[in-house]
Amino acid sequence: MYLLVIGVVLTLLKYLEIGFVANWSWWWVLAPYAGAALWWAWADTTGYTKRKAAEKMEQRKQLRIDKQRESLGLRSKTPRR
């Protein structure tokens, strides 16, 4: 996501001819978009995206369980993070 934001900012600076970016080649300005595409391709290929989503869901599940235990007056078995 950071690469995409950087790409948008650099594109705007180049298009509006603001600052030092106005003298850069378009290849340098558009490079963050290629980096973002490579990152997404790698993340999807290696399973990084699904693994992070599963971790997030597991954390939400554990927080719900802890909240229910507290409302019943039971102590939580897992430490809160």
N, CA, C and O atoms as CSV, one atom per row, in Angstrom:
chain,resi,resn,atom,element,x,y,z
A,1,MET,N,N,0.819,-1.179,0.000
A,1,MET,CA,C,0.000,0.000,0.000
A,1,MET,C,C,0.871,1.254,0.000
A,1,MET,O,O,0.537,2.258,-0.630
A,2,TYR,N,N,1.982,1.181,0.711
A,2,TYR,CA,C,2.867,2.334,0.755
A,2,TYR,C,C,3.421,2.669,-0.629
A,2,TYR,O,O,3.535,3.839,-0.996
A,3,LEU,N,N,3.759,1.646,-1.382
A,3,LEU,CA,C,4.286,1.882,-2.724
A,3,LEU,C,C,3.244,2.549,-3.613
A,3,LEU,O,O,3.581,3.392,-4.445
A,4,LEU,N,N,1.989,2.176,-3.439
A,4,LEU,CA,C,0.927,2.778,-4.232
A,4,LEU,C,C,0.755,4.261,-3.885
A,4,LEU,O,O,0.578,5.091,-4.776
A,5,VAL,N,N,0.807,4.585,-2.620
A,5,VAL,CA,C,0.696,5.990,-2.185
A,5,VAL,C,C,1.879,6.798,-2.712
A,5,VAL,O,O,1.707,7.915,-3.200
A,6,ILE,N,N,3.070,6.233,-2.611
A,6,ILE,CA,C,4.260,6.910,-3.133
A,6,ILE,C,C,4.119,7.136,-4.633
A,6,ILE,O,O,4.458,8.207,-5.137
A,7,GLY,N,N,3.623,6.136,-5.343
A,7,GLY,CA,C,3.420,6.262,-6.788
A,7,GLY,C,C,2.447,7.367,-7.141
A,7,GLY,O,O,2.687,8.134,-8.074
A,8,VAL,N,N,1.352,7.457,-6.406
A,8,VAL,CA,C,0.361,8.506,-6.672
A,8,VAL,C,C,0.964,9.882,-6.410
A,8,VAL,O,O,0.778,10.801,-7.207
A,9,VAL,N,N,1.676,10.028,-5.313
A,9,VAL,CA,C,2.287,11.325,-4.989
A,9,VAL,C,C,3.310,11.717,-6.054
A,9,VAL,O,O,3.317,12.855,-6.522
A,10,LEU,N,N,4.171,10.779,-6.434
A,10,LEU,CA,C,5.171,11.083,-7.457
A,10,LEU,C,C,4.528,11.410,-8.802
A,10,LEU,O,O,4.999,12.292,-9.520
A,11,THR,N,N,3.458,10.704,-9.141
A,11,THR,CA,C,2.763,10.976,-10.395
A,11,THR,C,C,2.178,12.380,-10.395
A,11,THR,O,O,2.287,13.107,-11.383
A,12,LEU,N,N,1.557,12.758,-9.284
A,12,LEU,CA,C,1.001,14.111,-9.191
A,12,LEU,C,C,2.088,15.176,-9.275
A,12,LEU,O,O,1.928,16.184,-9.963
A,13,LEU,N,N,3.195,14.946,-8.570
A,13,LEU,CA,C,4.291,15.911,-8.608
A,13,LEU,C,C,4.867,16.038,-10.016
A,13,LEU,O,O,5.181,17.142,-10.462
A,14,LYS,N,N,5.002,14.936,-10.700
A,14,LYS,CA,C,5.541,14.962,-12.067
A,14,LYS,C,C,4.563,15.634,-13.025
A,14,LYS,O,O,4.959,16.472,-13.834
A,15,TYR,N,N,3.286,15.267,-12.934
A,15,TYR,CA,C,2.274,15.808,-13.835
A,15,TYR,C,C,2.111,17.321,-13.648
A,15,TYR,O,O,1.978,18.063,-14.621
A,16,LEU,N,N,2.124,17.763,-12.399
A,16,LEU,CA,C,1.966,19.186,-12.094
A,16,LEU,C,C,3.295,19.942,-12.153
A,16,LEU,O,O,3.333,21.153,-11.935
A,17,GLU,N,N,4.371,19.232,-12.445
A,17,GLU,CA,C,5.727,19.793,-12.550
A,17,GLU,C,C,6.116,20.578,-11.305
A,17,GLU,O,O,6.493,21.748,-11.370
A,18,ILE,N,N,6.012,19.900,-10.179
A,18,ILE,CA,C,6.329,20.509,-8.889
A,18,ILE,C,C,7.620,19.904,-8.361
A,18,ILE,O,O,7.792,18.685,-8.363
A,19,GLY,N,N,8.520,20.760,-7.912
A,19,GLY,CA,C,9.737,20.323,-7.235
A,19,GLY,C,C,10.711,19.564,-8.116
A,19,GLY,O,O,10.688,19.654,-9.343
A,20,PHE,N,N,11.563,18.815,-7.441
A,20,PHE,CA,C,12.641,18.093,-8.126
A,20,PHE,C,C,12.128,16.935,-8.980
A,20,PHE,O,O,12.834,16.479,-9.880
A,21,VAL,N,N,10.925,16.456,-8.717
A,21,VAL,CA,C,10.366,15.326,-9.458
A,21,VAL,C,C,10.053,15.718,-10.898
A,21,VAL,O,O,9.987,14.852,-11.771
A,22,ALA,N,N,9.861,17.003,-11.157
A,22,ALA,CA,C,9.530,17.472,-12.508
A,22,ALA,C,C,10.630,17.113,-13.512
A,22,ALA,O,O,10.347,16.951,-14.698
A,23,ASN,N,N,11.866,16.987,-13.058
A,23,ASN,CA,C,12.984,16.687,-13.957
A,23,ASN,C,C,13.267,15.196,-14.087
A,23,ASN,O,O,14.116,14.797,-14.884
A,24,TRP,N,N,12.573,14.373,-13.322
A,24,TRP,CA,C,12.791,12.938,-13.365
A,24,TRP,C,C,12.177,12.343,-14.622
A,24,TRP,O,O,11.247,12.901,-15.205
A,25,SER,N,N,12.708,11.215,-15.022
A,25,SER,CA,C,12.129,10.448,-16.113
A,25,SER,C,C,10.833,9.790,-15.618
A,25,SER,O,O,10.690,9.491,-14.433
A,26,TRP,N,N,9.900,9.572,-16.539
A,26,TRP,CA,C,8.642,8.926,-16.163
A,26,TRP,C,C,8.880,7.508,-15.652
A,26,TRP,O,O,8.077,6.992,-14.874
A,27,TRP,N,N,9.963,6.876,-16.074
A,27,TRP,CA,C,10.265,5.528,-15.601
A,27,TRP,C,C,10.449,5.500,-14.089
A,27,TRP,O,O,9.973,4.584,-13.419
A,28,TRP,N,N,11.132,6.495,-13.557
A,28,TRP,CA,C,11.360,6.571,-12.110
A,28,TRP,C,C,10.074,6.881,-11.371
A,28,TRP,O,O,9.839,6.381,-10.270
A,29,VAL,N,N,9.249,7.706,-11.981
A,29,VAL,CA,C,7.996,8.100,-11.334
A,29,VAL,C,C,7.025,6.917,-11.274
A,29,VAL,O,O,6.303,6.757,-10.290
A,30,LEU,N,N,7.005,6.100,-12.310
A,30,LEU,CA,C,6.067,4.982,-12.382
A,30,LEU,C,C,6.598,3.695,-11.746
A,30,LEU,O,O,5.860,2.717,-11.626
A,31,ALA,N,N,7.853,3.686,-11.343
A,31,ALA,CA,C,8.465,2.490,-10.755
A,31,ALA,C,C,7.740,1.979,-9.499
A,31,ALA,O,O,7.636,0.764,-9.332
A,32,PRO,N,N,7.235,2.848,-8.607
A,32,PRO,CA,C,6.526,2.315,-7.433
A,32,PRO,C,C,5.290,1.480,-7.784
A,32,PRO,O,O,4.934,0.566,-7.041
A,33,TYR,N,N,4.638,1.784,-8.904
A,33,TYR,CA,C,3.485,0.974,-9.322
A,33,TYR,C,C,3.942,-0.448,-9.674
A,33,TYR,O,O,3.275,-1.424,-9.330
A,34,ALA,N,N,5.066,-0.551,-10.351
A,34,ALA,CA,C,5.608,-1.870,-10.678
A,34,ALA,C,C,6.005,-2.609,-9.396
A,34,ALA,O,O,5.792,-3.815,-9.272
A,35,GLY,N,N,6.582,-1.873,-8.450
A,35,GLY,CA,C,6.945,-2.479,-7.166
A,35,GLY,C,C,5.720,-2.985,-6.419
A,35,GLY,O,O,5.760,-4.059,-5.820
A,36,ALA,N,N,4.639,-2.227,-6.447
A,36,ALA,CA,C,3.404,-2.660,-5.784
A,36,ALA,C,C,2.839,-3.910,-6.459
A,36,ALA,O,O,2.375,-4.828,-5.782
A,37,ALA,N,N,2.876,-3.945,-7.782
A,37,ALA,CA,C,2.377,-5.116,-8.507
A,37,ALA,C,C,3.218,-6.347,-8.182
A,37,ALA,O,O,2.673,-7.436,-8.000
A,38,LEU,N,N,4.528,-6.188,-8.109
A,38,LEU,CA,C,5.400,-7.313,-7.751
A,38,LEU,C,C,5.141,-7.792,-6.326
A,38,LEU,O,O,5.129,-8.993,-6.057
A,39,TRP,N,N,4.932,-6.835,-5.411
A,39,TRP,CA,C,4.648,-7.184,-4.017
A,39,TRP,C,C,3.358,-7.995,-3.918
A,39,TRP,O,O,3.318,-9.025,-3.244
A,40,TRP,N,N,2.306,-7.529,-4.591
A,40,TRP,CA,C,1.028,-8.237,-4.538
A,40,TRP,C,C,1.138,-9.619,-5.169
A,40,TRP,O,O,0.561,-10.579,-4.659
A,41,ALA,N,N,1.858,-9.726,-6.251
A,41,ALA,CA,C,2.037,-11.030,-6.897
A,41,ALA,C,C,2.777,-11.976,-5.957
A,41,ALA,O,O,2.393,-13.137,-5.819
A,42,TRP,N,N,3.833,-11.492,-5.312
A,42,TRP,CA,C,4.594,-12.322,-4.377
A,42,TRP,C,C,3.727,-12.727,-3.178
A,42,TRP,O,O,3.724,-13.890,-2.774
A,43,ALA,N,N,2.994,-11.764,-2.613
A,43,ALA,CA,C,2.172,-12.031,-1.437
A,43,ALA,C,C,1.095,-13.068,-1.733
A,43,ALA,O,O,0.813,-13.929,-0.899
A,44,ASP,N,N,0.495,-12.991,-2.911
A,44,ASP,CA,C,-0.538,-13.963,-3.273
A,44,ASP,C,C,0.058,-15.334,-3.588
A,44,ASP,O,O,-0.528,-16.361,-3.246
A,45,THR,N,N,1.205,-15.351,-4.228
A,45,THR,CA,C,1.840,-16.610,-4.611
A,45,THR,C,C,2.333,-17.395,-3.395
A,45,THR,O,O,2.185,-18.616,-3.342
A,46,THR,N,N,2.909,-16.709,-2.435
A,46,THR,CA,C,3.488,-17.389,-1.276
A,46,THR,C,C,2.478,-17.674,-0.174
A,46,THR,O,O,2.796,-18.380,0.783
A,47,GLY,N,N,1.261,-17.136,-0.291
A,47,GLY,CA,C,0.253,-17.353,0.735
A,47,GLY,C,C,0.332,-16.368,1.880
A,47,GLY,O,O,-0.363,-16.529,2.883
A,48,TYR,N,N,1.160,-15.357,1.751
A,48,TYR,CA,C,1.330,-14.351,2.802
A,48,TYR,C,C,0.006,-13.668,3.123
A,48,TYR,O,O,-0.311,-13.451,4.292
A,49,THR,N,N,-0.763,-13.332,2.106
A,49,THR,CA,C,-2.029,-12.628,2.283
A,49,THR,C,C,-3.010,-13.484,3.073
A,49,THR,O,O,-3.625,-13.001,4.024
A,50,LYS,N,N,-3.163,-14.736,2.696
A,50,LYS,CA,C,-4.094,-15.623,3.390
A,50,LYS,C,C,-3.647,-15.897,4.815
A,50,LYS,O,O,-4.478,-15.986,5.719
A,51,ARG,N,N,-2.355,-16.030,5.022
A,51,ARG,CA,C,-1.821,-16.293,6.357
A,51,ARG,C,C,-2.106,-15.112,7.290
A,51,ARG,O,O,-2.505,-15.304,8.438
A,52,LYS,N,N,-1.899,-13.903,6.794
A,52,LYS,CA,C,-2.168,-12.718,7.603
A,52,LYS,C,C,-3.660,-12.580,7.900
A,52,LYS,O,O,-4.037,-12.193,9.006
A,53,ALA,N,N,-4.507,-12.891,6.927
A,53,ALA,CA,C,-5.952,-12.831,7.138
A,53,ALA,C,C,-6.380,-13.863,8.179
A,53,ALA,O,O,-7.225,-13.572,9.026
A,54,ALA,N,N,-5.808,-15.061,8.123
A,54,ALA,CA,C,-6.136,-16.109,9.093
A,54,ALA,C,C,-5.694,-15.705,10.496
A,54,ALA,O,O,-6.418,-15.943,11.462
A,55,GLU,N,N,-4.524,-15.102,10.619
A,55,GLU,CA,C,-4.047,-14.638,11.927
A,55,GLU,C,C,-4.971,-13.574,12.490
A,55,GLU,O,O,-5.270,-13.577,13.684
A,56,LYS,N,N,-5.420,-12.671,11.648
A,56,LYS,CA,C,-6.317,-11.604,12.088
A,56,LYS,C,C,-7.657,-12.174,12.563
A,56,LYS,O,O,-8.198,-11.741,13.581
A,57,MET,N,N,-8.182,-13.145,11.820
A,57,MET,CA,C,-9.440,-13.776,12.207
A,57,MET,C,C,-9.293,-14.543,13.525
A,57,MET,O,O,-10.191,-14.516,14.366
A,58,GLU,N,N,-8.168,-15.220,13.698
A,58,GLU,CA,C,-7.919,-15.959,14.930
A,58,GLU,C,C,-7.828,-15.010,16.125
A,58,GLU,O,O,-8.319,-15.318,17.211
A,59,GLN,N,N,-7.199,-13.864,15.917
A,59,GLN,CA,C,-7.092,-12.883,16.989
A,59,GLN,C,C,-8.470,-12.336,17.351
A,59,GLN,O,O,-8.777,-12.175,18.533
A,60,ARG,N,N,-9.303,-12.049,16.355
A,60,ARG,CA,C,-10.666,-11.569,16.619
A,60,ARG,C,C,-11.469,-12.624,17.376
A,60,ARG,O,O,-12.209,-12.309,18.308
A,61,LYS,N,N,-11.312,-13.870,16.965
A,61,LYS,CA,C,-12.023,-14.966,17.616
A,61,LYS,C,C,-11.623,-15.058,19.080
A,61,LYS,O,O,-12.480,-15.200,19.953
A,62,GLN,N,N,-10.335,-14.977,19.350
A,62,GLN,CA,C,-9.852,-15.074,20.721
A,62,GLN,C,C,-10.328,-13.889,21.559
A,62,GLN,O,O,-10.650,-14.056,22.736
A,63,LEU,N,N,-10.373,-12.705,20.972
A,63,LEU,CA,C,-10.876,-11.539,21.707
A,63,LEU,C,C,-12.360,-11.707,22.049
A,63,LEU,O,O,-12.788,-11.329,23.140
A,64,ARG,N,N,-13.147,-12.269,21.126
A,64,ARG,CA,C,-14.566,-12.521,21.414
A,64,ARG,C,C,-14.719,-13.529,22.547
A,64,ARG,O,O,-15.556,-13.356,23.432
A,65,ILE,N,N,-13.905,-14.583,22.514
A,65,ILE,CA,C,-13.956,-15.594,23.561
A,65,ILE,C,C,-13.593,-14.977,24.905
A,65,ILE,O,O,-14.270,-15.217,25.905
A,66,ASP,N,N,-12.530,-14.186,24.930
A,66,ASP,CA,C,-12.103,-13.537,26.171
A,66,ASP,C,C,-13.178,-12.600,26.706
A,66,ASP,O,O,-13.422,-12.543,27.911
A,67,LYS,N,N,-13.813,-11.870,25.806
A,67,LYS,CA,C,-14.855,-10.932,26.214
A,67,LYS,C,C,-16.043,-11.684,26.824
A,67,LYS,O,O,-16.604,-11.251,27.831
A,68,GLN,N,N,-16.420,-12.805,26.214
A,68,GLN,CA,C,-17.523,-13.607,26.741
A,68,GLN,C,C,-17.164,-14.200,28.107
A,68,GLN,O,O,-18.002,-14.239,29.008
A,69,ARG,N,N,-15.926,-14.656,28.257
A,69,ARG,CA,C,-15.484,-15.202,29.544
A,69,ARG,C,C,-15.548,-14.135,30.629
A,69,ARG,O,O,-15.983,-14.405,31.749
A,70,GLU,N,N,-15.114,-12.923,30.295
A,70,GLU,CA,C,-15.141,-11.843,31.279
A,70,GLU,C,C,-16.567,-11.492,31.663
A,70,GLU,O,O,-16.848,-11.218,32.830
A,71,SER,N,N,-17.474,-11.499,30.684
A,71,SER,CA,C,-18.862,-11.160,30.998
A,71,SER,C,C,-19.521,-12.247,31.859
A,71,SER,O,O,-20.476,-11.966,32.583
A,72,LEU,N,N,-19.024,-13.467,31.784
A,72,LEU,CA,C,-19.540,-14.551,32.623
A,72,LEU,C,C,-18.830,-14.615,33.974
A,72,LEU,O,O,-19.207,-15.400,34.844
A,73,GLY,N,N,-17.825,-13.804,34.138
A,73,GLY,CA,C,-17.091,-13.783,35.402
A,73,GLY,C,C,-15.990,-14.816,35.478
A,73,GLY,O,O,-15.466,-15.087,36.558
A,74,LEU,N,N,-15.635,-15.393,34.352
A,74,LEU,CA,C,-14.554,-16.381,34.310
A,74,LEU,C,C,-13.257,-15.697,33.924
A,74,LEU,O,O,-13.261,-14.670,33.246
A,75,ARG,N,N,-12.157,-16.268,34.356
A,75,ARG,CA,C,-10.855,-15.721,33.977
A,75,ARG,C,C,-10.485,-16.233,32.606
A,75,ARG,O,O,-10.807,-17.365,32.245
A,76,SER,N,N,-9.814,-15.403,31.850
A,76,SER,CA,C,-9.366,-15.776,30.514
A,76,SER,C,C,-8.143,-16.678,30.624
A,76,SER,O,O,-7.274,-16.460,31.468
A,77,LYS,N,N,-8.082,-17.692,29.766
A,77,LYS,CA,C,-6.941,-18.611,29.775
A,77,LYS,C,C,-5.743,-18.048,29.026
A,77,LYS,O,O,-4.602,-18.423,29.298
A,78,THR,N,N,-6.000,-17.153,28.089
A,78,THR,CA,C,-4.906,-16.601,27.280
A,78,THR,C,C,-4.637,-15.170,27.712
A,78,THR,O,O,-5.571,-14.427,28.014
A,79,PRO,N,N,-3.366,-14.776,27.743
A,79,PRO,CA,C,-3.050,-13.386,28.097
A,79,PRO,C,C,-3.474,-12.436,26.998
A,79,PRO,O,O,-3.377,-12.772,25.817
A,80,ARG,N,N,-3.934,-11.273,27.362
A,80,ARG,CA,C,-4.320,-10.247,26.383
A,80,ARG,C,C,-3.087,-9.578,25.826
A,80,ARG,O,O,-2.084,-9.412,26.520
A,81,ARG,N,N,-3.168,-9.200,24.580
A,81,ARG,CA,C,-2.037,-8.538,23.919
A,81,ARG,C,C,-2.336,-7.105,23.683
A,81,ARG,O,O,-1.503,-6.383,23.136
